Amino acid sequence: MQKITFTLCLLFIGLSSFGQEANSIEAKAVKLIELTAGQQFEIMTEPIVEMVPEENREAFKKELAESRGGLYKKLASVYIENFTEQELDEILAFYATPIGEKMIKVTPELTKKGMEIGQAWGAELQPLMAKYLQ
């Protein structure tokens, strides 16, 4: 009986530490997503927000912002599949440097301008696509 109790205790401790490790790496992945995608999320959802009637817009924006937590957790699993915890630590350390902070600051503008350039390029491709769709 003591062996079973001891074995169960070891199993529980092992699972508990695994859960803490998973939460630790998940928290780091979520933090990275918040740093790098938080402002971009707002830029990308601006057209959606504009579709909501003015009188409902603030409430919609609030609920939209609240929904990000679930999205970030889902995205975190992708980061965890591709980066080790040490790599996430190193990436987060970069974003804590002055150049990393600048990158976070300018990325939304880069994204916005990049989307504009991409849309213009897509329009330029229409004649080329038409040529090959005939």
N, C-alpha and C positions, 0 to 999 in steps of 0.2 A: 504494500500500500504506500509506503514511504517512497519507493522508487517511482511509482506512478505520479504521486504528488510532486516529487522533485522534477520529473520529466515534464509534467504539465507546466510547472513554474518556469522551467527553462524555455519551453515553447512559447509561453506567454511573453516572457522577457524578450525573446528573439523577435516575435511578431511586433511587440511594442516598439522596439528600436528600429525595425524595418519601417513601421508606420511613421515614426518621427523622421527618419531619413528621407522617406518619400515626401513627407510634408515639407521638409527643409528644402529639398531640391525643387519641389513644386512652388514653394514660396519665392524662391530665387527666380524661377522661370517667370512667374507672374510679375514680379518686380521688374524684370527686364522688359517684359511686354508693356507694362505700364509706362516705363521710361521711353521706350522706342515707338510705341504705337498709340499711346494715349491721345496725343494731339492730332495724330493722323486720323484716328477714329472720328474725331469731331469734324475734320475737313471732309472725310468721305461721306459722312452722314448729313452734311449741310443740305444737299439737294432733297433728301428725304424729309428733313425738318421743314424745309420751305414748302413742301406739299401739304403740310398740316395747317388747317385754318389758324389764323393768328391767335384767336381766343383760346385755343387748345395747345398752342406751341410750347409754352413753359412746362405744362404738365407732361407733355410728350417727351420733351428733352430730359426731364427728371427721370422718367421711367426708362428712357433709352440709356441714360448714364448708369442707372442701377443694373441694367441688363449686362453691362460690360463685365461684371465680375464672373458671371457664368461663361461668357465668351473667352475671357482671359484664362480661366481654368482649363477650358477645352483646348485652347491654343498651347497652354503650358505642356500638355502631353506631347505635342509635336516637338517642342524645344527639348523636352526630356529625352525623347527618342534620338535626338541629334547631337546633344551636348552632354558631357559629363558634368557633375556638380562642380568640379574644379574649373572646367571651362566656363561655366556660368559665373563662377566667382571672378574669374579673370576678365570676362566681358563687363560685369558689373563694376569691377575696379576701374576699367577703362572709362566707363561713363561717369565715374566720380572724379576724373581728371579734368582740368580746364578744357582741353580739346574735346573730351567726351561730352562735357556739359554744353559746349558750343554746338556739337553735333546734334544733341537733343533739341537745342534751341532753334537751329536752322532747318532741321529735317522737315517740319510741317510746310515751310515755304518751298523747300526743294520738291516735296511731294506735290504740292499744289501746282507749281510751275511745270513740273514733269508731266502731270496729268494734262495740262493745257497743251503742252508740246506734243504729247502722245495723241491727243484728240485731233490736233491739226495735221499730224502725220497720217492718221487714219483717214482723214478727209482727202489728203493728197493721194492716198493709195486707191481710192475708189476708181479712177480711170484705169489704173493698172489691173485691178480686180475685174473690172468690166471687160477688159480685153481678153482675159483668160476664162471668163464665165460664159462666153458665147459659144 
